[in-house]
Amino acid sequence: MLREYDDDQKKVINYFRLRGRVPLQSQAWNVDRWIKLVTKHFVKELHLRFSYVAGVPRYRFPPASFDVGSLVVLSLSHCVLDQALVQEGRRFCCLKELSFSYVDLNELVTDLLSRCPSLVTLEFYRCENTQHTQLGDLTKPIKTVNIEF
């Protein structure tokens, strides 16, 4: 079990993956707690891989206290992007790879991409609410774009 210790030295977490069923709304706080803990420790790769459960709403990403400064890879499956992801002043300066699978993009992708100056790889697999996504205005070093619908 990952726990926080009271030493002054920050630990860097290179890779964190959470897999399982979409958490019930009453259990989402537990996922939020894990994400908050690993981002506090400068996680480089964050992978949330939830599986579909009929009748259960998707996990809303990110939690309110999400710190994005150290992320290099963000991969989400069966989530809904929350407006908090593109709140004022939030930038993904280190993010190089962004991957969404069965994610409700909530029409936030264009705004999100404008906050990712280092993005190299972008993947969408069967995502929803992509109608207003614009890739043409990007001045980023994107080298790979994969889209499957």
LUMLUM-312845 format. One record per residue: residue number from 0; chain; residue in three letters; x, y, z of N, C-alpha, C, O in turn. Coordinates in steps of 0.001 Angstrom, whole numbers, plus 500000, padded with zeros to 6 digits. Example, Ala and Ser with C-alpha at 12.3 -4.5 7.8 and 13.67 -1.06 7.14 Angstrom:
# LUMLUM-312845
0 | A | ALA | 513190 | 494310 | 507800 | 512300 | 495500 | 507800 | 513200 | 496700 | 507800 | 514236 | 496681 | 508465
1 | A | SER | 512850 | 497750 | 507080 | 513670 | 498940 | 507140 | 512900 | 500030 | 507870 | 513409 | 501138 | 508039
This chain:
# LUMLUM-312845
0 | A | MET | 500838 | 498820 | 500000 | 500000 | 500000 | 500000 | 500884 | 501244 | 500000 | 501868 | 501313 | 500736
1 | A | LEU | 500538 | 502202 | 499192 | 501270 | 503451 | 499105 | 500790 | 504369 | 500211 | 499602 | 504671 | 500323
2 | A | ARG | 501741 | 504806 | 501030 | 501398 | 505728 | 502106 | 502389 | 506867 | 502118 | 503500 | 506748 | 501600
3 | A | GLU | 501986 | 507958 | 502705 | 502857 | 509109 | 502801 | 503619 | 509040 | 504118 | 503058 | 508746 | 505173
4 | A | TYR | 504907 | 509320 | 504021 | 505748 | 509331 | 505212 | 506156 | 510750 | 505513 | 506177 | 511608 | 504630
5 | A | ASP | 506478 | 510989 | 506760 | 506792 | 512339 | 507209 | 508280 | 512655 | 507130 | 508856 | 513156 | 508096
6 | A | ASP | 508909 | 512369 | 505994 | 510281 | 512822 | 505878 | 510290 | 514039 | 504972 | 509383 | 514219 | 504160
7 | A | ASP | 511299 | 514866 | 505104 | 511354 | 516126 | 504381 | 511715 | 515957 | 502910 | 511440 | 516842 | 502099
8 | A | GLN | 512316 | 514849 | 502566 | 512756 | 514635 | 501201 | 511611 | 514085 | 500344 | 510986 | 513084 | 500694
9 | A | LYS | 511349 | 514752 | 499221 | 510303 | 514307 | 498311 | 510805 | 513128 | 497502 | 511947 | 513117 | 497041
10 | A | LYS | 509961 | 512155 | 497336 | 510255 | 510994 | 496506 | 509621 | 511209 | 495142 | 508483 | 511669 | 495049
11 | A | VAL | 510342 | 510882 | 494098 | 509804 | 510968 | 492750 | 509218 | 509610 | 492382 | 509875 | 508579 | 492527
12 | A | ILE | 507988 | 509622 | 491909 | 507333 | 508408 | 491437 | 507354 | 508469 | 489916 | 506738 | 509353 | 489319
13 | A | ASN | 508053 | 507542 | 489294 | 508171 | 507555 | 487845 | 506913 | 507067 | 487151 | 506564 | 507575 | 486086
14 | A | TYR | 506221 | 506088 | 487731 | 505109 | 505453 | 487039 | 504043 | 505067 | 488052 | 504340 | 504453 | 489077
15 | A | PHE | 502788 | 505433 | 487755 | 501672 | 505014 | 488597 | 500533 | 504591 | 487693 | 500099 | 505344 | 486821
16 | A | ARG | 500051 | 503367 | 487911 | 498908 | 502860 | 487151 | 497861 | 502361 | 488131 | 498160 | 501610 | 489060
17 | A | LEU | 496640 | 502790 | 487907 | 495510 | 502336 | 488701 | 494530 | 501687 | 487736 | 494032 | 502338 | 486818
18 | A | ARG | 494254 | 500405 | 487946 | 493341 | 499660 | 487083 | 492229 | 499055 | 487909 | 492409 | 498720 | 489080
19 | A | GLY | 491080 | 498922 | 487281 | 489957 | 498283 | 487950 | 488654 | 498790 | 487394 | 488618 | 499491 | 486382
20 | A | ARG | 487591 | 498429 | 488066 | 486269 | 498904 | 487661 | 486128 | 500380 | 487967 | 486773 | 500916 | 488868
21 | A | VAL | 485265 | 501025 | 487192 | 484966 | 502425 | 487473 | 484477 | 502506 | 488913 | 483557 | 501781 | 489293
22 | A | PRO | 485080 | 503380 | 489724 | 484649 | 503450 | 491126 | 483256 | 504062 | 491250 | 482893 | 504972 | 490505
23 | A | LEU | 482496 | 503551 | 492192 | 481206 | 504165 | 492501 | 481469 | 505581 | 492990 | 482545 | 505873 | 493510
24 | A | GLN | 480490 | 506455 | 492824 | 480685 | 507842 | 493247 | 481061 | 507928 | 494721 | 481829 | 508805 | 495115
25 | A | SER | 480533 | 507035 | 495525 | 480860 | 507050 | 496951 | 482297 | 506602 | 497220 | 482816 | 506811 | 498317
26 | A | GLN | 482946 | 505983 | 496217 | 484320 | 505521 | 496384 | 485324 | 506358 | 495592 | 486530 | 506130 | 495691
27 | A | ALA | 484846 | 507309 | 494820 | 485740 | 508119 | 493986 | 486751 | 508897 | 494822 | 487850 | 509186 | 494349
28 | A | TRP | 486400 | 509234 | 496035 | 487333 | 509963 | 496900 | 488616 | 509166 | 497115 | 489691 | 509741 | 497284
29 | A | ASN | 488498 | 507843 | 497108 | 489672 | 506996 | 497299 | 490627 | 507135 | 496108 | 491842 | 507215 | 496290
30 | A | VAL | 490083 | 507164 | 494904 | 490893 | 507377 | 493705 | 491512 | 508772 | 493754 | 492697 | 508941 | 493464
31 | A | ASP | 490713 | 509766 | 494119 | 491221 | 511137 | 494252 | 492407 | 511195 | 495216 | 493388 | 511895 | 494964
32 | A | ARG | 492309 | 510471 | 496294 | 493369 | 510455 | 497306 | 494661 | 509868 | 496742 | 495743 | 510400 | 496990
33 | A | TRP | 494555 | 508780 | 495988 | 495731 | 508173 | 495364 | 496382 | 509144 | 494391 | 497601 | 509314 | 494392
34 | A | ILE | 495564 | 509778 | 493563 | 496089 | 510711 | 492563 | 496765 | 511895 | 493251 | 497847 | 512320 | 492848
35 | A | LYS | 496136 | 512413 | 494267 | 496726 | 513539 | 494998 | 498080 | 513135 | 495591 | 499035 | 513910 | 495544
36 | A | LEU | 498160 | 511946 | 496138 | 499400 | 511481 | 496750 | 500524 | 511331 | 495723 | 501639 | 511800 | 495956
37 | A | VAL | 500243 | 510686 | 494596 | 501314 | 510476 | 493619 | 501726 | 511767 | 492919 | 502898 | 511936 | 492583
38 | A | THR | 500782 | 512678 | 492693 | 501170 | 513943 | 492069 | 501956 | 514815 | 493045 | 502787 | 515622 | 492629
39 | A | LYS | 501701 | 514656 | 494313 | 502488 | 515372 | 495318 | 503949 | 514911 | 495287 | 504857 | 515646 | 495675
40 | A | HIS | 504147 | 513693 | 494822 | 505493 | 513123 | 494730 | 505992 | 513110 | 493291 | 506715 | 512199 | 492884
41 | A | PHE | 505605 | 514117 | 492529 | 506148 | 514388 | 491200 | 506051 | 513205 | 490248 | 507030 | 512873 | 489579
42 | A | VAL | 504902 | 512570 | 490175 | 504711 | 511429 | 489268 | 504968 | 511868 | 487824 | 504535 | 512936 | 487392
43 | A | LYS | 505676 | 511022 | 487104 | 506001 | 511308 | 485699 | 504954 | 510717 | 484757 | 504543 | 511366 | 483794
44 | A | GLU | 504523 | 509485 | 485035 | 503518 | 508832 | 484208 | 502318 | 508456 | 485067 | 502455 | 507794 | 486097
45 | A | LEU | 501147 | 508886 | 484630 | 499909 | 508586 | 485341 | 498961 | 507876 | 484380 | 498563 | 508428 | 483354
46 | A | HIS | 498608 | 506633 | 484735 | 497720 | 505815 | 483910 | 496513 | 505403 | 484756 | 496663 | 504711 | 485762
47 | A | LEU | 495339 | 505825 | 484350 | 494099 | 505414 | 485009 | 493329 | 504568 | 484013 | 492853 | 505077 | 482998
48 | A | ARG | 493205 | 503287 | 484296 | 492584 | 502334 | 483387 | 491370 | 501707 | 484064 | 491481 | 500686 | 484743
49 | A | PHE | 490222 | 502325 | 483873 | 488998 | 501784 | 484445 | 488269 | 500984 | 483378 | 488352 | 501294 | 482190
50 | A | SER | 487560 | 499961 | 483809 | 486736 | 499185 | 482886 | 485284 | 499613 | 483040 | 484866 | 500079 | 484100
51 | A | TYR | 484536 | 499449 | 481979 | 483140 | 499867 | 481940 | 482283 | 499017 | 482872 | 482418 | 497794 | 482918
52 | A | VAL | 481406 | 499678 | 483606 | 480419 | 498998 | 484434 | 479070 | 499639 | 484112 | 478885 | 500839 | 484314
53 | A | ALA | 478130 | 498839 | 483612 | 476819 | 499352 | 483218 | 476131 | 500048 | 484387 | 476065 | 499511 | 485493
54 | A | GLY | 475625 | 501239 | 484129 | 474870 | 501977 | 485136 | 475719 | 502773 | 486109 | 475175 | 503490 | 486948
55 | A | VAL | 477033 | 502669 | 486021 | 477918 | 503414 | 486921 | 478553 | 504561 | 486135 | 479187 | 504322 | 485107
56 | A | PRO | 478394 | 505804 | 486601 | 478998 | 506938 | 485888 | 480526 | 506815 | 485861 | 481136 | 506249 | 486768
57 | A | ARG | 481118 | 507354 | 484809 | 482571 | 507328 | 484693 | 483222 | 508220 | 485745 | 482611 | 509157 | 486262
58 | A | TYR | 484465 | 507904 | 486042 | 485244 | 508701 | 486997 | 485535 | 510075 | 486389 | 485956 | 510175 | 485236
59 | A | ARG | 485307 | 511133 | 487175 | 485559 | 512506 | 486723 | 487012 | 512858 | 487032 | 487442 | 512838 | 488185
60 | A | PHE | 487751 | 513178 | 485981 | 489163 | 513523 | 486117 | 489357 | 514972 | 485707 | 488813 | 515387 | 484683
61 | A | PRO | 490105 | 515751 | 486459 | 490918 | 515404 | 487619 | 490210 | 515767 | 488913 | 489198 | 516468 | 488917
62 | A | PRO | 490771 | 515268 | 490016 | 490295 | 515757 | 491307 | 490691 | 517227 | 491456 | 491607 | 517692 | 490779
63 | A | ALA | 490020 | 517944 | 492318 | 490219 | 519385 | 492453 | 491659 | 519768 | 492786 | 492134 | 520812 | 492339
64 | A | SER | 492352 | 518952 | 493552 | 493697 | 519320 | 493998 | 494799 | 518678 | 493161 | 495887 | 518403 | 493667
65 | A | PHE | 494528 | 518449 | 491922 | 495450 | 517770 | 491024 | 496588 | 518696 | 490612 | 496341 | 519787 | 490098
66 | A | ASP | 497836 | 518273 | 490834 | 499011 | 519052 | 490453 | 499618 | 518417 | 489208 | 499999 | 517247 | 489237
67 | A | VAL | 499712 | 519169 | 488121 | 500118 | 518605 | 486841 | 501561 | 518884 | 486454 | 502014 | 518428 | 485404
68 | A | GLY | 502276 | 519610 | 487265 | 503596 | 520105 | 486893 | 504605 | 519081 | 486431 | 505410 | 519389 | 485552
69 | A | SER | 504604 | 517885 | 486973 | 505638 | 516905 | 486658 | 505229 | 515882 | 485611 | 506070 | 515101 | 485167
70 | A | LEU | 503971 | 515860 | 485205 | 503488 | 514819 | 484300 | 504151 | 514867 | 482928 | 504231 | 515922 | 482299
71 | A | VAL | 504624 | 513711 | 482476 | 505184 | 513552 | 481143 | 504218 | 512725 | 480288 | 504092 | 512955 | 479085
72 | A | VAL | 503536 | 511759 | 480919 | 502568 | 510907 | 480236 | 501271 | 510888 | 481043 | 501284 | 510650 | 482250
73 | A | LEU | 500151 | 511141 | 480361 | 498837 | 511025 | 480980 | 497993 | 510127 | 480093 | 497774 | 510426 | 478919
74 | A | SER | 497519 | 509022 | 480664 | 496719 | 508058 | 479922 | 495456 | 507751 | 480733 | 495535 | 507315 | 481881
75 | A | LEU | 494295 | 507985 | 480118 | 493021 | 507799 | 480806 | 492115 | 506867 | 480013 | 492078 | 506914 | 478784
76 | A | SER | 491384 | 506018 | 480735 | 490413 | 505132 | 480114 | 489116 | 505153 | 480920 | 489136 | 505051 | 482146
77 | A | HIS | 487990 | 505286 | 480218 | 486656 | 505302 | 480830 | 486534 | 506371 | 481910 | 486139 | 506088 | 483041
78 | A | CYS | 486878 | 507598 | 481547 | 486765 | 508749 | 482442 | 485969 | 509850 | 481742 | 485644 | 509743 | 480559
79 | A | VAL | 485666 | 510894 | 482486 | 485070 | 512112 | 481947 | 486014 | 513241 | 482315 | 486389 | 513378 | 483479
80 | A | LEU | 486404 | 514052 | 481338 | 487251 | 515201 | 481655 | 486408 | 516264 | 482350 | 485315 | 516607 | 481897
81 | A | ASP | 486925 | 516765 | 483432 | 486243 | 517796 | 484204 | 486819 | 519159 | 483839 | 487990 | 519272 | 483478
82 | A | GLN | 485996 | 520180 | 483935 | 486411 | 521553 | 483642 | 487632 | 521965 | 484465 | 488392 | 522834 | 484036
83 | A | ALA | 487832 | 521369 | 485619 | 488982 | 521692 | 486473 | 490310 | 521415 | 485771 | 491339 | 521981 | 486142
84 | A | LEU | 490291 | 520556 | 484771 | 491512 | 520227 | 484046 | 492082 | 521435 | 483314 | 493297 | 521544 | 483143
85 | A | VAL | 491222 | 522329 | 482889 | 491669 | 523507 | 482145 | 491400 | 524792 | 482903 | 491131 | 525833 | 482303
86 | A | GLN | 491474 | 524717 | 484218 | 491247 | 525919 | 485010 | 492336 | 526948 | 484722 | 493434 | 526603 | 484285
87 | A | GLU | 492020 | 528193 | 484968 | 492920 | 529291 | 484648 | 494300 | 529107 | 485282 | 494413 | 528794 | 486467
88 | A | GLY | 495319 | 529302 | 484496 | 496688 | 529216 | 484995 | 497293 | 527823 | 484974 | 498501 | 527680 | 485163
89 | A | ARG | 496502 | 526809 | 484756 | 497024 | 525436 | 484756 | 497684 | 525146 | 483412 | 497081 | 525331 | 482355
90 | A | ARG | 498941 | 524687 | 483473 | 499686 | 524325 | 482271 | 500335 | 522967 | 482473 | 500709 | 522593 | 483585
91 | A | PHE | 500460 | 522242 | 481378 | 501099 | 520926 | 481377 | 502443 | 521068 | 480665 | 502620 | 520553 | 479560
92 | A | CYS | 503374 | 521755 | 481286 | 504639 | 522111 | 480641 | 505494 | 520914 | 480241 | 506202 | 520982 | 479236
93 | A | CYS | 505448 | 519830 | 480992 | 506297 | 518666 | 480725 | 505594 | 517574 | 479939 | 506239 | 516618 | 479509
94 | A | LEU | 504288 | 517692 | 479739 | 503504 | 516618 | 479133 | 503915 | 516372 | 477682 | 503850 | 517273 | 476846
95 | A | LYS | 504339 | 515140 | 477395 | 504767 | 514761 | 476050 | 503797 | 513787 | 475393 | 503707 | 513728 | 474166
96 | A | GLU | 503067 | 513017 | 476210 | 502160 | 512015 | 475656 | 500810 | 512090 | 476354 | 500727 | 512082 | 477582
97 | A | LEU | 499754 | 512163 | 475547 | 498387 | 512255 | 476051 | 497564 | 511194 | 475341 | 497479 | 511183 | 474113
98 | A | SER | 496958 | 510301 | 476119 | 496221 | 509181 | 475541 | 494869 | 509043 | 476231 | 494788 | 508951 | 477456
99 | A | PHE | 493803 | 509031 | 475423 | 492448 | 508889 | 475933 | 491770 | 507702 | 475267 | 491806 | 507568 | 474044
100 | A | SER | 491156 | 506844 | 476066 | 490432 | 505686 | 475556 | 489057 | 505644 | 476222 | 488956 | 505568 | 477447
101 | A | TYR | 488003 | 505695 | 475408 | 486628 | 505721 | 475919 | 486426 | 506850 | 476930 | 485797 | 506655 | 477969
102 | A | VAL | 486952 | 508005 | 476627 | 486862 | 509153 | 477529 | 485855 | 510144 | 476957 | 485842 | 510412 | 475755
103 | A | ASP | 485013 | 510685 | 477836 | 484144 | 511789 | 477456 | 484994 | 513046 | 477573 | 485294 | 513502 | 478676
104 | A | LEU | 485379 | 513601 | 476434 | 486308 | 514735 | 476415 | 485636 | 516046 | 476798 | 486312 | 517054 | 477001
105 | A | ASN | 484318 | 516041 | 476897 | 483578 | 517191 | 477408 | 483919 | 518474 | 476640 | 483818 | 519577 | 477178
106 | A | GLU | 484327 | 518311 | 475368 | 484696 | 519426 | 474494 | 485791 | 520310 | 475079 | 485810 | 521515 | 474832
107 | A | LEU | 486700 | 519725 | 475849 | 487786 | 520464 | 476490 | 489137 | 520265 | 475808 | 490125 | 520874 | 476218
108 | A | VAL | 489199 | 519434 | 474789 | 490494 | 519047 | 474229 | 491255 | 520220 | 473622 | 492456 | 520349 | 473856
109 | A | THR | 490596 | 521075 | 472853 | 491299 | 522192 | 472229 | 491942 | 523077 | 473287 | 493094 | 523486 | 473142
110 | A | ASP | 491208 | 523370 | 474342 | 491750 | 524175 | 475442 | 492889 | 523436 | 476138 | 493912 | 524038 | 476464
111 | A | LEU | 492718 | 522146 | 476364 | 493761 | 521351 | 477005 | 495038 | 521348 | 476166 | 496130 | 521541 | 476700
112 | A | LEU | 494908 | 521133 | 474870 | 496085 | 521088 | 473995 | 496829 | 522413 | 473963 | 498047 | 522435 | 473789
113 | A | SER | 496117 | 523508 | 474125 | 496768 | 524824 | 474138 | 497636 | 525014 | 475383 | 498428 | 525954 | 475450
114 | A | ARG | 497491 | 524133 | 476358 | 498255 | 524215 | 477612 | 499387 | 523190 | 477676 | 500004 | 523010 | 478726
115 | A | CYS | 499659 | 522518 | 476554 | 500668 | 521447 | 476500 | 501739 | 521785 | 475471 | 501708 | 521238 | 474369
116 | A | PRO | 502690 | 522670 | 475789 | 503662 | 523118 | 474788 | 504662 | 522052 | 474342 | 505301 | 522223 | 473304
117 | A | SER | 504815 | 520975 | 475081 | 505819 | 519946 | 474751 | 505215 | 518673 | 474179 | 505928 | 517687 | 473991
118 | A | LEU | 503925 | 518674 | 473899 | 503227 | 517470 | 473467 | 503794 | 516905 | 472161 | 503959 | 517632 | 471181
119 | A | VAL | 504089 | 515605 | 472159 | 504647 | 514921 | 470997 | 503679 | 513860 | 470466 | 503579 | 513662 | 469255
120 | A | THR | 502969 | 513180 | 471367 | 502074 | 512096 | 470973 | 500672 | 512341 | 471526 | 500497 | 512663 | 472702
121 | A | LEU | 499681 | 512182 | 470652 | 498290 | 512404 | 471020 | 497467 | 511239 | 470484 | 497527 | 510926 | 469295
122 | A | GLU | 496690 | 510591 | 471373 | 495894 | 509441 | 470971 | 494466 | 509556 | 471494 | 494234 | 509888 | 472657
123 | A | PHE | 493514 | 509271 | 470601 | 492101 | 509209 | 470953 | 491584 | 507859 | 470480 | 491732 | 507519 | 469306
124 | A | TYR | 490989 | 507099 | 471361 | 490401 | 505821 | 470989 | 488955 | 505807 | 471474 | 488693 | 505722 | 472674
125 | A | ARG | 488035 | 505890 | 470543 | 486601 | 505828 | 470809 | 486137 | 506800 | 471897 | 485446 | 506422 | 472842
126 | A | CYS | 486532 | 508037 | 471734 | 486170 | 509074 | 472699 | 484875 | 509767 | 472293 | 484444 | 509692 | 471143
127 | A | GLU | 484271 | 510440 | 473255 | 483027 | 511169 | 473031 | 483270 | 512669 | 473164 | 484237 | 513103 | 473789
128 | A | ASN | 482379 | 513447 | 472567 | 482396 | 514911 | 472634 | 483692 | 515494 | 472080 | 484398 | 516249 | 472748
129 | A | THR | 483973 | 515120 | 470851 | 485162 | 515621 | 470152 | 484790 | 516611 | 469047 | 485661 | 517031 | 468286
130 | A | GLN | 483521 | 516990 | 468945 | 483010 | 517784 | 467832 | 483799 | 519067 | 467592 | 484056 | 519412 | 466438
131 | A | HIS | 484182 | 519768 | 468620 | 484821 | 521078 | 468469 | 486331 | 521019 | 468656 | 486963 | 522049 | 468891
132 | A | THR | 486913 | 519837 | 468557 | 488353 | 519684 | 468718 | 489060 | 520216 | 467479 | 488721 | 519859 | 466351
133 | A | GLN | 490045 | 521072 | 467707 | 490822 | 521644 | 466612 | 492288 | 521313 | 466821 | 492877 | 521638 | 467851
134 | A | LEU | 492864 | 520661 | 465822 | 494287 | 520340 | 465873 | 495081 | 521253 | 464952 | 496303 | 521326 | 465081
135 | A | GLY | 494438 | 521943 | 464038 | 495118 | 522742 | 463031 | 495874 | 523944 | 463555 | 496827 | 524384 | 462912
136 | A | ASP | 495493 | 524491 | 464687 | 496124 | 525693 | 465207 | 497323 | 525397 | 466106 | 497901 | 526313 | 466691
137 | A | LEU | 497688 | 524154 | 466216 | 498757 | 523797 | 467139 | 500120 | 524197 | 466599 | 500429 | 523970 | 465429
138 | A | THR | 500923 | 524788 | 467454 | 502309 | 525140 | 467112 | 503252 | 524318 | 467973 | 504295 | 524799 | 468417
139 | A | LYS | 502874 | 523094 | 468197 | 503629 | 522210 | 469080 | 504402 | 521189 | 468255 | 504149 | 521028 | 467061
140 | A | PRO | 505333 | 520509 | 468885 | 506136 | 519512 | 468150 | 505441 | 518160 | 468022 | 506112 | 517129 | 468074
141 | A | ILE | 504122 | 518129 | 467857 | 503405 | 516858 | 467771 | 503899 | 516080 | 466566 | 503917 | 516579 | 465441
142 | A | LYS | 504304 | 514833 | 466835 | 504825 | 513978 | 465778 | 503889 | 512822 | 465465 | 503899 | 512297 | 464352
143 | A | THR | 503072 | 512420 | 466449 | 502191 | 511283 | 466265 | 500794 | 511618 | 466750 | 500610 | 512091 | 467872
144 | A | VAL | 499801 | 511367 | 465890 | 498402 | 511506 | 466264 | 497701 | 510220 | 465827 | 497715 | 509869 | 464647
145 | A | ASN | 497093 | 509529 | 466774 | 496311 | 508328 | 466491 | 494873 | 508571 | 466911 | 494601 | 508960 | 468047
146 | A | ILE | 493951 | 508337 | 465976 | 492531 | 508515 | 466280 | 491791 | 507287 | 465770 | 491944 | 506887 | 464616
147 | A | GLU | 490991 | 506698 | 466643 | 490122 | 505600 | 466237 | 488738 | 505884 | 466794 | 488582 | 506212 | 467970
148 | A | PHE | 487734 | 505755 | 465933 | 486362 | 506040 | 466390 | 485463 | 504885 | 466082 | 484271 | 504931 | 466388
